[in-house]
C-alpha cells in the first residue's frame, strides 16, 4: 500500500491536538504506511508538549513537527507538503477528528479515479459546553447558515466546487504549486478553483467522514466569518466566475440594513422597512431552526441557532464589504 502523508496546520491547539492524533493512530489504514506532519505556527501554549507526550506514548506512528514561521494556514500547508514523502497527501485540521476509515476510504477513492481531490462530510460538534456552543454547531450544519456547502450536511455523493480538507496525489499538489500563501483564508477553495480550471474533478463522498469542532462563542464565530468574507472577495478578484448566489446575499443584506439605518431618522418608511425586514428575517431563521431544536430535543436551539446564523451572515457580509472598500488586490 502507498505511503500517505497527513498534513495538519496548527496553532495553539492543545485542547484538541491529542484527539486528532489518537484518531490517526487508530486509522484502519496500515500504521507503517502513514506519516503525520504537524505544521506548527510557533504555538505559545502547550501544543508541542502535547505532541511530544503523544510521541512518547505511541512511538509506532510517525509524527513530525514542521515549523511554520509565517503562521498562516496556507504557508503551514506548503511547509508540510515540502516535507512530505507520501504518494498521497491527506489534509486535515487540528479541530478535526477523522473517522476510523477516513484515510482508507480517501486513498481508495483516489486510486479508483473517482476524483483528483476527494473529501467527505463534516459532522459538526460543539466547540465547548453550553447552549451557545451547541447552537453554533447546529447552525454550522444547517442550510440557512451555510447555503449549498453540501459537505456540511449532505448524504449524497457529488462532484462539487470544494470539499473540506481534501486528499490528493502529491504529484498533483506539486504541479498546482501548492496553496496560495497570499490568501489567509479560502485557500482550499482557491486551490480547487485552479484544479477545476485544468479539468480536474473534486469529489464529495459522504462515506468519508470527520468530526469538526465549531467555534465555542459568538464572538469567535463572528471573527471567523468576517475573515471568511474578507478573503472570499480577494479570491473572487481572480476567479469571478466562481461566485455563487448564496455568497452575494450576505453583503447585499448588510448594505440594505446599513442603508435603512442611515435613512431611518429622516424617513418614516425606512423605519418601517427596517423593523419589518429584521422581523421577517428572524422569523424565517426561527422557523428554520425550530425543527432542529425539536429533533435534537434541545429547546435552547430555537433561540440560539437564529442568533448564530445571523452572526454568520452579518460577519461574512461585513468582511466582504470591508474587503471591497479597501480595494486590496492579491498578487
C-alpha positions in Angstrom: 0.0 0.0 0.0 1.3 3.5 -0.8 2.7 5.8 1.9 0.3 8.5 2.9 1.3 11.9 4.4 -1.2 13.5 6.6 -0.6 17.3 6.8 -2.1 19.4 9.5 -1.6 23.2 10.1 -2.0 24.1 13.7 -1.5 27.0 16.2 -2.3 26.8 19.9 -4.3 23.6 19.6 -3.5 22.0 22.9 -7.2 21.3 23.6 -7.8 19.2 20.5 -4.5 18.0 19.1 -4.4 14.8 21.2 -7.9 13.8 20.0 -6.8 14.2 16.4 -3.5 12.3 16.8 -5.3 9.4 18.6 -7.9 9.3 15.8 -5.0 9.0 13.3 -3.3 6.3 15.4 -6.5 4.2 15.2 -7.0 4.5 11.5 -7.8 1.3 9.6 -5.0 2.2 7.1 -1.7 0.5 7.9 0.2 2.5 10.5 3.5 1.8 9.0 2.3 3.4 5.8 1.3 6.7 7.5 3.3 9.8 8.4 1.8 12.7 10.2 3.2 16.2 9.6 2.1 18.9 12.0 3.0 22.3 10.7 3.0 24.5 13.8 2.7 28.3 13.6 5.1 28.6 16.6 2.4 27.9 19.2 2.6 29.7 22.5 0.6 27.2 24.5 1.3 23.5 25.3 0.6 22.2 21.8 4.1 20.9 21.2 4.2 19.4 24.7 1.0 17.5 23.9 2.5 16.3 20.7 5.7 15.2 22.5 3.7 13.3 25.0 1.8 11.5 22.3 5.0 10.6 20.5 6.3 9.1 23.7 3.1 7.1 24.3 2.7 5.9 20.6 6.2 5.8 19.0 4.9 3.4 16.3 3.2 6.2 14.5 5.5 8.6 12.6 4.7 12.1 13.8 6.9 15.1 12.8 6.6 18.8 13.7 7.4 21.3 11.0 8.0 25.0 11.8 5.6 27.4 10.1 7.3 30.8 10.8 4.7 32.7 8.7 1.9 31.5 10.9 -0.7 31.3 8.2 -2.7 28.2 7.2 -1.6 28.1 3.5 2.1 28.6 4.4 1.8 25.9 7.0 0.3 23.5 4.5 3.0 24.3 2.0 5.8 23.7 4.5 4.2 20.3 5.3 3.9 19.4 1.7 7.6 20.2 1.2 8.5 17.8 4.0 6.0 15.1 2.9 7.3 11.8 1.5 4.0 10.1 0.7 2.5 9.2 -2.6 -0.8 10.6 -1.4 -1.5 13.6 0.8 -4.4 13.9 3.1 -5.0 17.4 4.5 -6.7 17.7 7.9 -7.3 20.3 10.5 -6.3 20.4 14.2 -10.0 20.9 15.1 -11.0 17.7 13.3 -11.4 14.1 14.3 -11.4 11.7 11.3 -13.5 8.6 11.3 -11.5 5.3 11.6 -11.7 4.6 7.9 -11.2 8.2 6.7 -7.7 7.6 5.2 -8.6 4.2 3.8 -11.7 5.5 2.0 -9.9 8.6 0.7 -7.0 6.6 -0.8 -9.3 4.0 -2.3 -11.4 6.8 -4.0 -8.2 8.4 -5.4 -6.9 5.0 -6.6 -10.2 4.3 -8.3 -10.1 7.6 -10.2 -13.2 8.9 -8.6 -11.7 12.4 -8.3 -8.5 14.4 -8.3 -9.3 15.7 -4.9 -11.6 13.6 -2.7 -13.1 14.8 0.5 -16.0 14.0 2.8 -18.6 15.3 5.1 -18.1 17.2 8.4 -20.0 16.1 11.5 -20.1 19.5 13.3 -19.6 19.2 17.0 -19.8 21.9 19.7 -16.5 23.6 20.5 -17.4 24.0 24.2 -20.0 23.4 26.8 -23.4 25.2 27.0 -26.3 26.1 24.7 -24.4 28.7 22.7 -21.7 26.3 21.6 -24.4 23.7 20.7 -26.3 26.4 18.8 -23.2 27.4 16.8 -22.5 23.7 15.9 -26.1 23.2 14.8 -26.1 26.5 12.7 -22.9 25.5 11.0 -24.6 22.3 9.7 -27.8 24.0 8.6 -28.6 25.2 5.0 -29.8 28.5 6.3 -26.3 29.1 7.8 -24.1 27.6 5.1 -26.3 27.6 1.9 -25.2 25.0 -0.6 -22.0 24.0 1.1 -23.0 20.3 0.8 -20.1 18.9 2.8 -21.7 20.2 6.0 -24.9 18.2 5.7 -25.4 16.1 2.6 -25.8 12.3 2.3 -25.4 12.2 -1.5 -22.1 11.8 -3.3 -21.4 14.5 -5.9 -18.8 16.5 -7.9 -18.6 19.9 -6.2 -16.6 23.1 -6.2 -14.7 22.3 -3.0 -14.5 19.9 -0.1 -13.2 20.3 3.5 -9.5 19.4 3.8 -9.2 17.0 0.8 -6.9 14.3 -0.4 -4.6 14.4 -3.4 -1.7 12.8 -5.1 1.5 14.6 -4.0 2.4 14.9 -7.7 -0.8 16.9 -8.4 -0.2 19.3 -5.5 3.3 19.9 -6.7 2.1 20.6 -10.3 -0.5 23.0 -8.9 2.2 24.9 -7.0 0.7 24.2 -3.6 -1.6 26.6 -1.7 -1.6 30.3 -2.4 0.2 31.9 0.6 -1.2 35.4 -0.2 -4.6 34.3 0.9 -5.1 34.0 4.6 -8.5 32.2 4.2 -10.3 30.4 1.3 -7.1 28.7 0.5 -8.9 25.3 -0.1 -11.5 26.9 -2.4 -8.8 28.7 -4.4 -6.7 25.6 -4.8 -9.8 23.7 -6.1 -10.6 26.5 -8.5 -7.2 26.0 -10.1 -7.6 22.3 -10.1 -11.0 22.6 -11.8 -9.7 25.1 -14.3 -7.3 22.5 -15.6 -10.1 19.9 -16.0 -9.7 18.3 -12.6 -12.6 16.9 -10.5 -13.4 17.5 -6.9 -15.4 14.6 -5.4 -17.5 14.7 -2.3 -18.1 11.3 -0.8 -20.3 11.2 2.3 -18.9 7.9 3.4 -15.7 9.8 4.2 -16.5 11.5 7.5 -14.8 13.6 10.1 -15.9 15.4 13.2 -15.1 19.1 13.4 -15.3 21.3 16.4 -17.1 24.5 15.7 -16.3 27.8 17.5 -17.3 28.0 21.1 -18.7 31.5 21.3 -20.5 34.1 19.1 -17.5 36.4 19.2 -15.2 33.7 17.9 -17.7 32.8 15.3 -18.0 36.5 14.2 -14.2 36.8 13.8 -14.1 33.5 11.8 -16.8 34.5 9.4 -15.6 38.1 9.0 -12.3 36.6 7.9 -14.1 34.2 5.5 -16.0 37.1 3.9 -12.9 39.3 3.7 -10.7 36.8 1.9 -13.5 35.5 -0.3 -13.6 38.7 -2.2 -9.8 38.6 -2.6 -10.1 35.2 -4.1 -13.1 36.3 -6.3 -10.9 39.0 -7.8 -9.0 36.2 -9.5 -11.9 33.8 -10.1 -15.0 35.9 -10.6 -16.9 33.1 -12.2 -16.7 31.1 -9.0 -19.2 33.5 -7.3 -22.3 31.7 -6.2 -25.7 33.3 -5.4 -25.5 32.4 -1.7 -22.3 34.3 -1.4 -23.8 37.5 -2.8 -26.7 37.6 -0.3 -24.9 38.5 3.0 -23.2 41.6 1.7 -26.4 42.8 0.0 -28.3 42.2 3.2 -25.7 44.1 5.3 -25.8 47.0 2.8 -29.6 47.1 2.9 -29.6 47.2 6.7 -27.0 50.0 6.8 -28.9 52.0 4.2 -32.2 51.7 6.2 -30.4 52.6 9.4 -29.0 55.7 7.9 -32.3 56.8 6.4 -34.5 55.8 9.4 -34.0 59.0 11.4 -35.3 61.1 8.5 -37.7 58.8 6.7 -40.7 57.0 8.3 -40.9 54.4 5.5 -37.2 53.4 6.1 -38.0 52.8 9.8 -41.0 50.6 8.9 -39.0 48.7 6.3 -36.1 48.2 8.8 -38.3 46.8 11.6 -40.3 44.6 9.2 -37.2 43.4 7.5 -35.5 42.4 10.7 -38.7 40.8 12.0 -39.2 38.7 8.8 -35.6 37.7 8.8 -35.6 36.4 12.3 -39.0 34.8 11.8 -37.5 32.8 8.9 -34.5 31.8 10.9 -36.7 30.8 13.8 -38.9 28.7 11.5 -35.9 27.0 10.1 -34.3 26.4 13.4 -37.3 25.0 15.3 -37.3 21.6 13.5 -33.7 21.1 14.6 -34.5 22.0 18.2 -37.4 19.6 18.2 -35.4 16.8 16.5 -32.5 17.2 18.9 -34.8 17.7 21.9 -32.8 20.8 22.7 -35.2 23.8 23.2 -32.5 26.5 23.5 -31.5 25.8 19.9 -34.7 27.5 18.8 -33.2 30.8 20.1 -29.5 30.1 19.8 -29.5 28.9 16.1 -31.1 32.1 14.8 -28.6 34.2 16.7 -25.6 32.1 15.4 -26.9 32.1 11.8 -27.4 35.9 12.0 -23.8 36.3 13.3 -22.6 34.2 10.4 -24.5 36.2 7.8 -23.7 39.7 9.2 -20.0 38.9 9.8 -19.4 37.3 6.4 -21.2 40.2 4.7 -19.3 42.8 6.6 -16.0 41.2 5.9 -16.8 41.1 2.2 -17.8 44.8 2.2 -14.7 45.9 4.1 -12.5 44.0 1.7 -14.3 45.7 -1.2 -13.8 49.1 0.3 -10.1 48.5 0.9 -9.8 47.5 -2.7 -6.7 45.4 -1.9 -5.7 43.0 -4.7 -3.7 40.0 -4.0 -0.9 39.2 -6.5 
